[in-house]
Amino acid sequence: MIRYPRLVASVACVCVVLIAVAQTLPPLLPPAANFSFPTKQTLTYAVDWRVFPAGTATFHLEQVGGMQHVVATGESIGAVNLLFRVNDRFESYFNRTTGCSTSFAKQLQEGRRQLVSTLRFLPSERKQVLEEKNLVTGTSKHQESPIPPCVTDLMSAIFYGGSQPMQPGGIFHMPVADAMRVVDVTMKAEAREQVVTLAGTFQTIRVQPIADAGVVKNRGNIWIWYSDDDRRMPVQMRARLFWGTITMRLVSMASK
């Protein structure tokens, strides 16, 4: 039986954590008034590891009522596929008006690892809820942790980021739900650059996400090149890791 003092202490601890989260993290700003997410769009990328073709990745965006639905798939190819097979699928929903995420799901097949999980964001209860299952061992996991009223997730953040005003030297912040925590990610617009891809030549703004914790920090240095126009498409993405550099370059785009 849970004794009353212990219950009171537990509730007090949760309240303290919620207050701390709300006070230390900057809010997620709504998309710029003149920005519009695509109604339907498919972006396909070639993925290179160092100088070797490593795989393909696809992002499909579609409006569903007032929500933006994003589905991403990634698959290894060639020699990399023989060494370490990857076949991943990610799915997220976020509000087109506020940018707030409502869910993030993933299905991972990476080497011998097979995992499915769903992360739901419940702003009215100020918490995120994770349901995860390891398909290899058959074990399941349920976790809950506090969040601010509005956060973005690791995948939605790529496209939410494009909705914010960008000028070289400028920054904006994103509270990103990451590994059952919420991390303050600073998006630093570094410079304008021309990027040449198989989909065409683009004038872009290079942005670097920076964080003191979470997956952004642990992945080394990350950059996203957004098209310097009203679309703000992620034309190129790069992660410089301790074991090599992964680069994603846009191959094709379609309104379907």
C-alpha positions as CSV (number, residue, x, y, z in Angstrom):
1,M,0.0,0.0,0.0
2,I,1.3,3.5,-0.9
3,R,1.4,5.6,2.2
4,Y,-0.1,9.2,2.1
5,P,3.2,11.0,2.8
6,R,5.0,9.0,0.1
7,L,2.2,9.8,-2.4
8,V,2.3,13.5,-1.5
9,A,6.1,13.5,-2.0
10,S,5.8,11.8,-5.4
11,V,3.2,14.3,-6.6
12,A,5.4,17.2,-5.4
13,C,8.4,15.8,-7.2
14,V,6.4,15.6,-10.5
15,C,5.2,19.2,-10.0
16,V,8.7,20.4,-9.5
17,V,9.9,18.7,-12.6
18,L,7.0,20.1,-14.7
19,I,7.7,23.6,-13.4
20,A,11.4,23.2,-14.2
21,V,10.7,22.0,-17.7
22,A,8.4,25.0,-18.4
23,Q,10.8,27.5,-17.0
24,T,14.1,26.4,-18.6
25,L,12.9,25.6,-22.1
26,P,12.0,28.3,-24.6
27,P,8.6,27.9,-26.2
28,L,8.1,26.4,-29.7
29,L,7.2,29.4,-31.8
30,P,4.4,28.9,-34.4
31,P,5.3,28.8,-38.1
32,A,5.8,32.2,-39.8
33,A,2.6,33.8,-40.9
34,N,3.7,33.7,-44.6
35,F,4.8,30.1,-44.5
36,S,2.8,27.1,-45.7
37,F,3.6,23.5,-45.4
38,P,3.1,21.4,-48.6
39,T,-0.3,19.8,-49.1
40,K,1.3,16.8,-50.6
41,Q,5.0,16.2,-51.4
42,T,7.5,13.4,-51.7
43,L,11.3,14.1,-51.4
44,T,13.8,11.4,-52.3
45,Y,17.5,11.5,-51.2
46,A,20.6,9.6,-52.0
47,V,22.6,8.7,-48.8
48,D,26.4,8.5,-48.9
49,W,28.7,7.3,-46.2
50,R,32.1,9.0,-46.7
51,V,32.5,8.5,-50.5
52,F,30.4,5.3,-50.8
53,P,26.7,5.1,-51.8
54,A,25.0,3.8,-48.6
55,G,21.3,4.0,-49.2
56,T,18.2,5.9,-50.1
57,A,15.7,7.9,-48.0
58,T,12.3,9.2,-48.7
59,F,10.1,11.7,-46.9
60,H,6.4,11.9,-47.8
61,L,4.4,14.9,-46.4
62,E,0.7,15.2,-46.6
63,Q,-1.9,17.4,-45.0
64,V,-4.5,15.6,-43.0
65,G,-7.1,18.1,-41.8
66,G,-5.2,20.6,-39.6
67,M,-2.3,18.2,-39.2
68,Q,0.9,17.5,-41.2
69,H,1.6,13.8,-41.6
70,V,5.2,12.9,-42.3
71,V,6.4,9.4,-43.3
72,A,10.1,8.7,-43.8
73,T,11.8,5.5,-45.0
74,G,15.4,4.6,-45.1
75,E,17.1,1.6,-46.7
76,S,20.7,0.6,-47.1
77,I,22.1,-0.5,-50.5
78,G,25.3,-1.9,-52.0
79,A,28.3,-3.0,-49.9
80,V,26.8,-1.2,-46.8
81,N,23.7,-3.4,-47.1
82,L,25.9,-6.5,-47.0
83,L,27.7,-5.3,-43.9
84,F,24.8,-3.8,-42.0
85,R,21.3,-4.0,-43.4
86,V,19.0,-1.1,-42.6
87,N,15.3,-0.9,-43.3
88,D,13.6,1.8,-41.2
89,R,10.3,3.6,-41.2
90,F,9.4,6.7,-39.2
91,E,6.0,8.5,-38.9
92,S,5.0,11.7,-37.2
93,Y,2.1,14.1,-37.0
94,F,2.3,17.8,-36.0
95,N,-0.1,20.7,-36.0
96,R,0.3,22.9,-39.2
97,T,-0.7,26.0,-37.3
98,T,1.3,25.7,-34.0
99,G,4.0,23.3,-35.0
100,C,3.3,21.1,-31.9
101,S,3.9,17.4,-32.4
102,T,1.2,14.9,-31.5
103,S,3.0,11.6,-32.2
104,F,6.2,10.0,-33.4
105,A,6.4,6.3,-34.4
106,K,9.3,4.2,-35.7
107,Q,9.9,0.7,-37.0
108,L,13.6,-0.2,-37.0
109,Q,15.4,-3.1,-38.7
110,E,19.1,-2.4,-38.3
111,G,21.4,-5.4,-38.4
112,R,20.0,-7.9,-35.9
113,R,18.0,-5.1,-34.1
114,Q,14.3,-5.0,-34.7
115,L,12.2,-2.5,-32.7
116,V,8.8,-0.8,-33.0
117,S,7.7,2.1,-30.8
118,T,5.1,4.8,-30.6
119,L,5.6,8.1,-28.7
120,R,2.4,10.1,-28.0
121,F,2.4,13.7,-26.8
122,L,-0.4,14.7,-24.4
123,P,-0.1,18.4,-23.8
124,S,-3.3,18.5,-21.6
125,E,-1.5,16.1,-19.2
126,R,1.9,17.6,-19.7
127,K,3.5,14.3,-20.5
128,Q,4.8,12.0,-23.3
129,V,4.0,8.3,-23.3
130,L,6.2,5.7,-25.0
131,E,5.1,2.2,-25.9
132,E,8.0,0.1,-27.3
133,K,8.6,-3.6,-28.3
134,N,11.8,-5.4,-29.1
135,L,10.8,-7.9,-31.8
136,V,13.9,-10.0,-31.3
137,T,13.6,-10.6,-27.6
138,G,9.8,-10.1,-27.3
139,T,10.2,-7.6,-24.4
140,S,8.0,-4.5,-24.1
141,K,8.5,-1.2,-22.4
142,H,6.1,1.6,-21.2
143,Q,7.5,4.9,-20.1
144,E,6.1,8.3,-19.3
145,S,7.9,11.6,-18.7
146,P,6.9,15.3,-18.4
147,I,6.9,17.7,-21.3
148,P,6.0,21.4,-21.9
149,P,2.7,22.2,-23.5
150,C,4.2,22.2,-27.0
151,V,7.2,20.3,-28.4
152,T,8.5,19.0,-31.7
153,D,9.9,15.5,-32.3
154,L,13.1,14.4,-34.0
155,M,11.6,14.0,-37.5
156,S,9.0,16.8,-37.5
157,A,11.7,19.2,-36.4
158,I,13.4,19.0,-39.8
159,F,10.3,20.4,-41.5
160,Y,9.2,22.7,-38.6
161,G,12.6,24.3,-38.8
162,G,12.0,25.4,-42.3
163,S,8.9,27.3,-41.2
164,Q,11.0,29.8,-39.2
165,P,12.5,33.1,-40.5
166,M,16.1,32.5,-41.5
167,Q,18.9,35.0,-42.0
168,P,22.7,34.2,-41.8
169,G,23.8,34.9,-38.2
170,G,20.3,34.4,-36.8
171,I,19.1,31.7,-34.4
172,F,15.9,30.2,-33.1
173,H,15.1,27.5,-30.5
174,M,13.1,24.3,-30.6
175,P,12.1,22.2,-27.6
176,V,12.7,18.7,-29.1
177,A,11.4,15.5,-27.5
178,D,14.4,13.1,-27.5
179,A,14.8,9.8,-25.7
180,M,12.0,10.6,-23.1
181,R,13.6,14.0,-22.4
182,V,12.9,17.4,-23.9
183,V,16.1,19.1,-25.2
184,D,16.6,22.8,-26.2
185,V,17.9,22.7,-29.7
186,T,19.4,26.0,-31.1
187,M,19.1,26.3,-34.9
188,K,21.9,28.5,-36.1
189,A,21.7,29.9,-39.6
190,E,25.3,30.1,-40.7
191,A,25.5,31.1,-44.3
192,R,24.0,31.1,-47.8
193,E,25.4,28.5,-50.1
194,Q,24.7,27.1,-53.6
195,V,24.1,23.4,-53.5
196,V,24.1,21.1,-56.6
197,T,22.1,17.9,-56.5
198,L,20.6,15.5,-59.0
199,A,17.3,17.4,-58.4
200,G,18.8,20.6,-59.5
201,T,20.9,23.6,-58.3
202,F,19.6,25.4,-55.3
203,Q,20.4,28.6,-53.4
204,T,20.3,27.5,-49.8
205,I,20.7,28.6,-46.2
206,R,23.0,26.3,-44.1
207,V,21.6,25.7,-40.6
208,Q,23.4,23.9,-37.8
209,P,21.3,22.4,-34.9
210,I,23.2,22.7,-31.6
211,A,22.3,21.1,-28.3
212,D,24.0,20.4,-25.0
213,A,22.3,17.0,-24.7
214,G,20.4,14.3,-26.6
215,V,20.7,12.8,-30.0
216,V,21.8,16.1,-31.6
217,K,24.8,16.3,-29.3
218,N,25.7,12.6,-29.5
219,R,25.6,12.5,-33.3
220,G,28.5,14.9,-33.6
221,N,28.0,17.9,-36.0
222,I,24.8,18.1,-38.0
223,W,23.8,20.6,-40.8
224,I,20.7,21.1,-42.9
225,W,20.6,23.1,-46.1
226,Y,17.2,24.6,-46.6
227,S,16.2,26.1,-50.0
228,D,16.4,29.9,-49.8
229,D,12.8,30.4,-51.1
230,D,9.2,30.1,-49.9
231,R,9.4,26.3,-49.9
232,R,12.3,25.9,-47.4
233,M,12.9,22.3,-48.6
234,P,15.7,20.4,-46.9
235,V,17.9,20.1,-50.0
236,Q,20.9,18.5,-48.2
237,M,21.6,17.1,-44.7
238,R,24.9,16.0,-43.2
239,A,26.0,14.4,-40.0
240,R,29.7,14.4,-39.2
241,L,30.3,11.5,-36.8
242,F,33.3,10.0,-35.2
243,W,33.2,7.0,-37.5
244,G,32.6,9.0,-40.7
245,T,30.3,11.4,-42.5
246,I,26.7,10.7,-43.7
247,T,25.3,13.0,-46.4
248,M,21.8,13.1,-47.8
249,R,21.3,14.9,-51.1
250,L,18.0,15.5,-52.8
251,V,17.5,13.4,-55.9
252,S,13.9,14.1,-56.8
253,M,10.8,16.0,-55.5
254,A,7.2,15.4,-56.5
255,S,3.8,16.8,-55.5
256,K,2.3,13.4,-54.8
